[in-house]
Amino acid sequence: MTSRNDNQRPEWDDVLVRIVDYVRDYRPDSALAWTTARHVLIDSIGCALEALEYPACTKLLGPLVPGASLPGGARVPGTRFELDPVKAAFDIGATIRWLDYNDTWLAAEWGHPSDNLGAILAVADWLARKGAPLTMRQVLECAIKAHEIQGVLALKNSFNQVGLDHVALVKLASTALVCQLLGLDREQALAALSQVFVDGQSLRTYRHAPNTGSRKSWAAGDACSRAVRLALIAQTGEMGYPGALTAPAWGFYDVSFQGREFRFEREFGSYVMENVLLKISYPAEFHAQSAVEAAMALHGQLKAQGRRVEDIEKILIRTHAACVRIIDKQGPLDNPADRDHCIQYMVAVPLLFGRLTAADYEADVASDPRIDALRAKIHCVEDPAFTADYHDPDKRSIANGLTVTFSDGTTLDEVLVEYPIGHRRRRADGIPLLEEKFRRNLARRFDPERQQAILAVALDQARLEALPVQEFMALLVP
């Protein structure tokens, strides 16, 4: 809590102090965290490369106005842009997040901790090209810490319940790590973090019907860019606001969090990176990942039994509360951003076609009348046990069970998937698939010789960690 009297400067809010001291003092020593950070990095870059195939994304990239490029600035993977770090953070963050295909963290709040790489990579590349001796090990360390800040705060603190978007946590974590990269002192870092909470925070309007839209694909990039801007402002010596969270009436808690203070389940370490969910097989909102796996299994069953999707009378999805809250949608879906947050759509497509790709959210696929006809037959019901296991720190399952009933009254046995591919419990199965996903995405932008050069570094932990940041980023310029 903040305390003050008329003759004394107020003390910094405890949460700000905890975050700044963690970033400055903690040294990750978990081999799993370091390895997972590399997997997260390469997967995020692959997601960014795939996003470049979508004009709705690429139209937002590049200098803010013509001629505002920065030779020697930060590079945007898969492009030839050289930009100031604020805009580069937007571009990298937006491309990583565009297709809803990067990593995920699920708790009281949801989010995608690898979004922070937008700010981390942009600033690291910019500084390295100016002569700072930064290696990719420092980038991975920043990723571990950014994951931890965003994820630990998400464990017990629901921003969505007060209408705020989870990208507020991206702005917070990214600001903290950009301060470290810039070499800010402790007071400057505290000032920067206080500015995060004084800032306005994004509403979730663009994530929910009837307003679901493409801002949800660039909101994380926006948070990354704002983080870089706030850290650069603090670097000038601009003052901060010690009671940004706790000030009566005017602090973040009273204005934006219904008077509640942040709660913590655990201290900061490397827990989040160790347990982060890797989105490997399907570009689908993570609460539906296990449902898509189940739908793919059912597609195989239908094919093997010679049964038709058209003969299905209803499909029941036994699920958890977060799924019902976020992606249980009936009625019209207006755009790809709407479709990739509808569990009925994400189940209908694999049942019909035996696949779910980013292209399946586009209008040419969505216009198939069979999809909406099948969506109307799919209904969700919460299973309290699934919800409890979702929040259990020893399980953190994301369970979905699908039961198909046909018009003749026959029913298929429920197909239940508790832990989707990419969950820590299935990490051994998932990593080879993640590496294959990375190879596919590299092939979208680079010739075979460059692909091999990137893979030689990206798949070798020691080589990647030792590589100067500017050399790694140069490999990603086509």
C-alpha positions as CSV (number, residue, x, y, z in Angstrom):
1,M,0.0,0.0,0.0
2,T,1.0,3.6,-0.6
3,S,1.5,5.8,2.5
4,R,2.4,9.4,2.8
5,N,2.3,12.5,4.9
6,D,2.6,16.2,4.1
7,N,6.4,16.1,4.4
8,Q,7.3,12.8,2.8
9,R,7.3,11.6,-0.8
10,P,4.8,8.7,-1.1
11,E,6.2,5.2,-1.2
12,W,5.9,3.2,-4.4
13,D,3.0,0.7,-4.6
14,D,4.2,-2.7,-3.6
15,V,3.1,-4.4,-6.8
16,L,5.3,-2.0,-8.8
17,V,8.3,-2.7,-6.5
18,R,7.8,-6.5,-6.7
19,I,7.8,-6.4,-10.5
20,V,10.8,-4.1,-10.9
21,D,12.9,-6.0,-8.3
22,Y,12.0,-9.3,-10.0
23,V,13.1,-8.1,-13.4
24,R,16.4,-6.6,-12.0
25,D,17.4,-9.4,-9.6
26,Y,16.0,-12.7,-10.7
27,R,18.2,-15.1,-12.7
28,P,16.3,-18.0,-14.3
29,D,17.9,-21.4,-13.7
30,S,15.3,-23.8,-15.0
31,A,16.5,-25.8,-18.0
32,L,12.8,-26.3,-18.9
33,A,12.1,-22.6,-18.9
34,W,15.1,-21.8,-21.2
35,T,14.2,-24.6,-23.6
36,T,10.6,-23.6,-23.7
37,A,11.5,-20.0,-24.2
38,R,13.3,-21.1,-27.4
39,H,10.3,-23.0,-28.5
40,V,8.1,-20.0,-27.8
41,L,10.4,-17.8,-29.8
42,I,10.5,-19.9,-32.9
43,D,6.8,-20.6,-32.8
44,S,6.0,-16.9,-32.5
45,I,8.2,-16.0,-35.4
46,G,6.5,-18.7,-37.5
47,C,3.1,-17.3,-36.6
48,A,4.3,-13.8,-37.7
49,L,5.5,-15.2,-41.0
50,E,2.2,-16.9,-41.7
51,A,0.3,-13.7,-40.9
52,L,2.1,-11.9,-43.7
53,E,-0.1,-13.9,-46.1
54,Y,-3.1,-11.9,-45.0
55,P,-3.6,-8.3,-46.5
56,A,-5.8,-7.4,-43.5
57,C,-2.6,-7.7,-41.4
58,T,0.0,-6.4,-43.9
59,K,-1.9,-3.2,-44.5
60,L,-1.1,-2.1,-41.0
61,L,2.6,-2.7,-41.2
62,G,5.5,-0.4,-42.1
63,P,6.2,3.3,-41.2
64,L,3.4,5.3,-39.7
65,V,3.7,7.8,-42.6
66,P,5.6,7.5,-45.9
67,G,9.3,8.2,-45.4
68,A,9.3,7.6,-41.7
69,S,11.5,4.5,-41.9
70,L,14.7,4.3,-39.8
71,P,17.7,2.9,-41.6
72,G,19.5,0.8,-39.0
73,G,16.4,0.5,-36.9
74,A,14.4,-2.6,-35.8
75,R,13.6,-5.2,-38.4
76,V,10.1,-6.9,-38.7
77,P,10.6,-10.6,-39.4
78,G,9.6,-11.6,-43.0
79,T,9.7,-8.1,-44.3
80,R,12.3,-5.5,-45.3
81,F,11.0,-2.8,-42.9
82,E,13.5,-1.0,-40.7
83,L,11.5,1.1,-38.2
84,D,11.7,3.0,-35.0
85,P,11.3,0.6,-32.1
86,V,7.8,1.9,-31.2
87,K,6.3,1.1,-34.6
88,A,8.4,-2.1,-34.9
89,A,7.0,-3.3,-31.7
90,F,3.5,-2.8,-33.1
91,D,4.3,-4.6,-36.3
92,I,6.0,-7.6,-34.7
93,G,3.4,-7.9,-32.0
94,A,0.5,-7.7,-34.5
95,T,2.0,-10.3,-36.8
96,I,2.7,-12.7,-33.9
97,R,-0.9,-12.4,-32.7
98,W,-2.8,-12.0,-36.0
99,L,-3.9,-15.5,-36.6
100,D,-4.5,-16.5,-32.9
101,Y,-1.9,-19.2,-33.3
102,N,0.8,-18.2,-30.7
103,D,1.1,-19.5,-27.1
104,T,-1.6,-19.1,-24.5
105,W,-2.0,-18.8,-20.7
106,L,-5.4,-19.6,-19.1
107,A,-6.4,-18.7,-15.5
108,A,-8.6,-16.1,-14.0
109,E,-7.4,-13.9,-16.9
110,W,-6.5,-15.2,-20.3
111,G,-3.8,-14.1,-22.7
112,H,-0.9,-14.8,-24.9
113,P,2.5,-14.1,-23.1
114,S,4.5,-14.4,-26.3
115,D,2.8,-11.2,-27.4
116,N,5.5,-9.5,-25.4
117,L,8.1,-10.5,-27.9
118,G,6.8,-7.7,-30.1
119,A,8.4,-5.2,-27.7
120,I,11.4,-7.3,-26.7
121,L,12.6,-8.1,-30.2
122,A,12.0,-4.6,-31.5
123,V,14.0,-2.9,-28.8
124,A,16.7,-5.6,-28.6
125,D,17.3,-5.4,-32.4
126,W,17.3,-1.6,-32.4
127,L,19.8,-1.4,-29.5
128,A,22.0,-4.2,-30.9
129,R,22.3,-2.4,-34.2
130,K,23.4,0.7,-32.4
131,G,26.2,-1.3,-30.7
132,A,24.7,-2.8,-27.6
133,P,26.3,-6.3,-26.9
134,L,23.0,-8.2,-26.7
135,T,22.7,-11.9,-27.5
136,M,19.6,-14.0,-28.0
137,R,20.1,-15.5,-24.5
138,Q,19.1,-12.0,-23.2
139,V,16.1,-12.1,-25.4
140,L,15.1,-15.5,-24.0
141,E,15.6,-14.2,-20.5
142,C,13.3,-11.3,-21.2
143,A,10.7,-13.7,-22.6
144,I,10.8,-15.8,-19.4
145,K,10.3,-12.8,-17.2
146,A,7.6,-11.2,-19.4
147,H,5.7,-14.5,-19.4
148,E,6.0,-14.7,-15.6
149,I,4.8,-11.1,-15.0
150,Q,1.8,-11.5,-17.3
151,G,1.0,-15.0,-16.2
152,V,1.3,-14.7,-12.5
153,L,-0.9,-11.6,-12.4
154,A,-3.4,-13.5,-14.5
155,L,-3.7,-16.4,-12.1
156,K,-5.9,-14.6,-9.6
157,N,-6.9,-11.3,-11.2
158,S,-9.6,-11.2,-13.8
159,F,-9.4,-8.1,-16.0
160,N,-12.2,-9.5,-18.2
161,Q,-14.7,-9.4,-15.3
162,V,-14.4,-5.6,-15.2
163,G,-14.5,-5.3,-19.0
164,L,-10.8,-4.7,-19.6
165,D,-8.7,-6.6,-22.1
166,H,-5.8,-8.8,-21.2
167,V,-3.5,-6.8,-23.3
168,A,-3.1,-4.5,-20.3
169,L,-0.9,-7.2,-18.9
170,V,1.1,-7.2,-22.2
171,K,1.7,-3.5,-21.8
172,L,2.8,-4.1,-18.1
173,A,5.2,-7.0,-18.8
174,S,6.6,-5.4,-21.9
175,T,7.3,-2.1,-20.2
176,A,9.1,-3.9,-17.4
177,L,11.4,-5.8,-19.8
178,V,12.0,-2.9,-22.1
179,C,13.2,-0.9,-19.1
180,Q,15.7,-3.7,-18.5
181,L,16.9,-3.7,-22.1
182,L,17.3,0.1,-22.1
183,G,19.3,0.0,-18.8
184,L,16.9,2.2,-16.8
185,D,17.6,2.5,-13.2
186,R,15.2,1.3,-10.5
187,E,13.4,4.7,-10.1
188,Q,13.0,5.1,-13.8
189,A,11.6,1.6,-14.1
190,L,9.1,2.2,-11.3
191,A,8.1,5.4,-13.0
192,A,7.5,3.6,-16.3
193,L,5.3,0.9,-14.7
194,S,3.3,3.5,-12.9
195,Q,2.6,5.1,-16.2
196,V,1.2,1.8,-17.4
197,F,-1.6,2.0,-14.8
198,V,-2.2,5.7,-15.2
199,D,-2.7,5.0,-19.0
200,G,-6.1,4.1,-20.3
201,Q,-6.6,0.3,-20.7
202,S,-8.3,-1.3,-23.7
203,L,-11.9,-2.5,-23.4
204,R,-12.8,-6.0,-24.5
205,T,-15.5,-4.6,-26.9
206,Y,-13.7,-6.0,-30.0
207,R,-13.6,-9.5,-28.6
208,H,-17.3,-10.1,-28.1
209,A,-20.5,-10.2,-30.2
210,P,-21.9,-8.2,-31.8
211,N,-18.7,-6.1,-32.0
212,T,-16.1,-8.8,-32.5
213,G,-13.5,-7.5,-34.9
214,S,-9.9,-7.4,-36.2
215,R,-8.6,-5.1,-33.5
216,K,-8.3,-8.2,-31.4
217,S,-5.5,-9.2,-33.8
218,W,-3.5,-6.0,-33.4
219,A,-4.4,-5.1,-29.8
220,A,-1.3,-6.9,-28.5
221,G,0.9,-5.0,-31.0
222,D,-0.7,-1.8,-29.8
223,A,0.2,-2.7,-26.2
224,C,3.8,-3.6,-27.2
225,S,4.2,-0.2,-28.9
226,R,2.8,1.7,-26.0
227,A,5.1,-0.2,-23.6
228,V,8.2,0.9,-25.6
229,R,6.9,4.5,-25.7
230,L,6.3,4.6,-21.9
231,A,9.8,3.2,-21.2
232,L,11.4,5.7,-23.5
233,I,9.5,8.5,-21.8
234,A,10.8,7.2,-18.4
235,Q,14.3,7.1,-19.8
236,T,14.2,10.9,-20.1
237,G,13.7,11.2,-16.3
238,E,10.0,11.9,-16.5
239,M,8.4,11.6,-13.1
240,G,6.2,8.6,-12.1
241,Y,3.2,8.2,-9.8
242,P,3.9,6.0,-6.8
243,G,0.3,5.5,-5.9
244,A,-0.9,4.7,-9.5
245,L,-2.6,1.6,-8.2
246,T,-3.7,2.4,-4.7
247,A,-4.5,6.2,-4.7
248,P,-8.0,6.6,-3.2
249,A,-10.6,7.5,-5.8
250,W,-8.1,8.2,-8.5
251,G,-5.9,5.0,-8.6
252,F,-6.3,2.0,-10.9
253,Y,-7.9,-0.1,-8.2
254,D,-10.7,2.3,-7.4
255,V,-11.2,3.5,-11.0
256,S,-10.8,0.3,-13.0
257,F,-10.8,-2.7,-10.7
258,Q,-13.9,-2.2,-8.5
259,G,-11.7,-1.3,-5.5
260,R,-10.0,-4.7,-5.4
261,E,-6.2,-5.0,-5.0
262,F,-4.2,-7.6,-7.1
263,R,-3.9,-11.0,-5.5
264,F,-1.0,-13.3,-5.9
265,E,-1.0,-17.1,-5.9
266,R,2.8,-17.4,-6.1
267,E,6.0,-15.4,-6.2
268,F,7.6,-14.5,-9.5
269,G,10.0,-17.2,-10.9
270,S,9.8,-19.2,-14.2
271,Y,6.5,-21.1,-13.6
272,V,4.6,-19.6,-16.5
273,M,7.2,-20.3,-19.2
274,E,7.5,-23.8,-17.9
275,N,3.7,-24.4,-18.1
276,V,2.7,-22.2,-21.0
277,L,0.3,-23.7,-23.5
278,L,1.7,-24.0,-27.0
279,K,-0.8,-23.7,-29.8
280,I,0.5,-26.2,-32.2
281,S,-2.1,-27.9,-34.4
282,Y,-4.9,-25.4,-34.9
283,P,-5.3,-21.6,-35.1
284,A,-8.2,-21.6,-32.7
285,E,-8.9,-19.8,-29.4
286,F,-7.3,-22.1,-26.9
287,H,-10.5,-23.0,-24.9
288,A,-11.6,-24.8,-28.1
289,Q,-8.3,-26.6,-28.9
290,S,-9.4,-29.8,-27.2
291,A,-12.8,-29.5,-28.9
292,V,-11.2,-29.3,-32.3
293,E,-9.1,-32.4,-31.5
294,A,-12.3,-34.2,-30.5
295,A,-14.0,-33.0,-33.7
296,M,-11.1,-34.3,-35.8
297,A,-11.4,-37.7,-34.1
298,L,-15.2,-37.7,-34.8
299,H,-14.6,-36.8,-38.4
300,G,-12.5,-40.0,-38.7
301,Q,-15.2,-42.1,-37.0
302,L,-17.9,-40.8,-39.3
303,K,-15.8,-41.5,-42.3
304,A,-14.9,-45.0,-41.1
305,Q,-18.6,-45.8,-40.4
306,G,-19.9,-44.3,-43.6
307,R,-22.1,-41.8,-41.8
308,R,-23.0,-38.4,-43.0
309,V,-22.7,-35.1,-41.2
310,E,-26.1,-34.1,-42.7
311,D,-27.7,-36.9,-40.6
312,I,-26.5,-35.4,-37.3
313,E,-29.4,-34.1,-35.2
314,K,-27.4,-32.5,-32.4
315,I,-23.9,-32.2,-30.9
316,L,-23.4,-31.6,-27.2
317,I,-20.2,-30.0,-26.0
318,R,-19.5,-30.7,-22.3
319,T,-17.1,-27.9,-21.4
320,H,-15.8,-25.5,-18.8
321,A,-17.1,-22.1,-17.8
322,A,-14.4,-20.0,-19.6
323,C,-15.3,-21.6,-22.9
324,V,-19.0,-20.8,-22.4
325,R,-18.1,-17.2,-21.4
326,I,-15.8,-16.5,-24.4
327,I,-16.6,-18.6,-27.4
328,D,-20.1,-20.1,-27.1
329,K,-21.8,-18.2,-29.9
330,Q,-25.0,-18.7,-31.9
331,G,-26.2,-16.5,-34.8
332,P,-24.4,-14.6,-37.5
333,L,-20.6,-14.4,-37.6
334,D,-19.4,-11.3,-39.3
335,N,-15.7,-11.8,-40.0
336,P,-12.7,-14.1,-39.4
337,A,-12.2,-12.6,-36.0
338,D,-15.7,-13.5,-35.1
339,R,-15.4,-17.0,-36.4
340,D,-12.1,-17.9,-34.7
341,H,-13.8,-17.1,-31.4
342,C,-16.9,-19.4,-32.0
343,I,-16.5,-22.9,-30.7
344,Q,-19.5,-24.1,-32.9
345,Y,-17.6,-22.9,-36.0
346,M,-14.3,-24.4,-34.8
347,V,-16.1,-27.8,-34.4
348,A,-18.2,-27.7,-37.5
349,V,-15.3,-27.1,-39.9
350,P,-13.2,-30.1,-38.9
351,L,-16.4,-32.3,-38.7
352,L,-17.2,-31.4,-42.3
353,F,-13.7,-31.1,-43.9
354,G,-11.3,-32.9,-41.5
355,R,-9.2,-29.8,-41.1
356,L,-9.0,-26.4,-39.4
357,T,-6.6,-23.8,-40.9
358,A,-6.4,-20.0,-40.7
359,A,-7.8,-19.9,-44.2
360,D,-11.0,-21.7,-43.0
361,Y,-12.1,-18.5,-41.2
362,E,-12.2,-16.5,-44.4
363,A,-15.4,-15.7,-46.2
364,D,-15.0,-18.2,-49.1
365,V,-15.0,-21.1,-46.7
366,A,-17.5,-19.6,-44.2
367,S,-20.1,-19.1,-47.0
368,D,-20.6,-22.9,-47.3
369,P,-24.2,-23.3,-46.0
370,R,-23.4,-26.6,-44.4
371,I,-21.2,-24.9,-41.7
372,D,-24.0,-22.7,-40.3
373,A,-26.5,-25.6,-40.6
374,L,-24.2,-27.7,-38.4
375,R,-23.4,-24.8,-36.1
376,A,-27.0,-24.5,-35.2
377,K,-27.0,-28.1,-33.9
378,I,-24.1,-27.6,-31.6
379,H,-24.7,-26.6,-28.0
380,C,-22.5,-26.2,-24.9
381,V,-23.1,-27.1,-21.3
382,E,-20.8,-26.4,-18.5
383,D,-19.5,-29.3,-16.4
384,P,-18.5,-27.8,-13.0
385,A,-15.8,-30.5,-12.6
386,F,-14.2,-29.3,-15.9
387,T,-14.2,-25.8,-14.5
388,A,-12.6,-26.8,-11.3
389,D,-9.9,-28.7,-13.1
390,Y,-9.3,-25.7,-15.3
391,H,-8.4,-23.6,-12.3
392,D,-6.6,-26.4,-10.3
393,P,-2.9,-25.4,-10.4
394,D,-1.9,-29.1,-10.5
395,K,-4.1,-29.8,-13.5
396,R,-5.0,-26.7,-15.5
397,S,-6.9,-28.8,-18.0
398,I,-8.9,-27.4,-20.9
399,A,-11.4,-30.2,-21.3
400,N,-14.1,-30.6,-24.0
401,G,-16.2,-33.6,-24.6
402,L,-18.3,-34.0,-27.8
403,T,-21.3,-36.3,-28.0
404,V,-23.0,-36.7,-31.5
405,T,-26.6,-37.8,-31.8
406,F,-28.1,-38.7,-35.2
407,S,-31.6,-38.1,-36.4
408,D,-32.3,-41.9,-36.1
409,G,-31.7,-41.6,-32.4
410,T,-28.4,-43.4,-32.3
411,T,-25.5,-41.7,-30.5
412,L,-21.7,-42.0,-30.7
413,D,-19.7,-42.4,-27.5
414,E,-18.5,-39.1,-26.2
415,V,-15.0,-38.1,-27.4
416,L,-13.3,-36.4,-24.5
417,V,-10.0,-34.5,-24.7
418,E,-8.8,-33.0,-21.4
419,Y,-5.3,-31.8,-22.3
420,P,-4.9,-30.6,-25.9
421,I,-1.6,-31.0,-27.8
422,G,0.7,-28.2,-26.6
423,H,-0.2,-28.6,-22.9
424,R,2.8,-29.3,-20.7
425,R,1.4,-32.8,-20.0
426,R,1.7,-33.5,-23.7
427,R,4.9,-31.6,-24.4
428,A,6.8,-34.6,-25.6
429,D,4.2,-35.2,-28.3
430,G,3.9,-31.6,-29.2
431,I,7.5,-30.3,-29.7
432,P,8.1,-32.3,-33.0
433,L,4.9,-30.9,-34.3
434,L,5.8,-27.4,-33.2
435,E,9.1,-27.7,-35.1
436,E,7.3,-28.9,-38.2
437,K,4.9,-26.0,-37.9
438,F,8.0,-23.7,-37.8
439,R,9.5,-25.3,-40.9
440,R,6.2,-24.8,-42.8
441,N,6.1,-21.2,-41.9
442,L,9.7,-20.6,-42.8
443,A,9.0,-22.0,-46.3
444,R,6.4,-19.3,-46.8
445,R,9.0,-16.5,-47.0
446,F,12.5,-17.9,-47.5
447,D,14.4,-20.0,-50.0
448,P,15.7,-23.4,-49.0
449,E,19.2,-22.1,-48.3
450,R,18.0,-19.5,-45.9
451,Q,15.5,-21.9,-44.2
452,Q,18.4,-24.2,-43.4
453,A,20.5,-21.3,-42.0
454,I,17.7,-20.3,-39.7
455,L,16.9,-23.8,-38.6
456,A,20.6,-24.5,-37.9
457,V,20.5,-21.8,-35.2
458,A,16.8,-21.9,-34.1
459,L,16.9,-25.6,-33.3
460,D,20.2,-25.5,-31.4
461,Q,19.8,-24.1,-27.9
462,A,23.4,-23.2,-27.3
463,R,24.0,-21.7,-30.7
464,L,20.8,-19.6,-30.5
465,E,21.7,-18.3,-27.0
466,A,25.2,-17.2,-28.1
467,L,24.1,-15.5,-31.3
468,P,24.1,-11.6,-31.3
469,V,20.5,-10.3,-31.6
470,Q,21.3,-8.3,-34.8
471,E,22.6,-11.4,-36.6
472,F,19.5,-13.5,-35.7
473,M,17.2,-10.7,-36.8
474,A,19.1,-10.3,-40.1
475,L,18.4,-14.0,-40.9
476,L,14.7,-13.1,-40.9
477,V,15.0,-10.5,-43.6
478,P,14.0,-12.0,-46.9
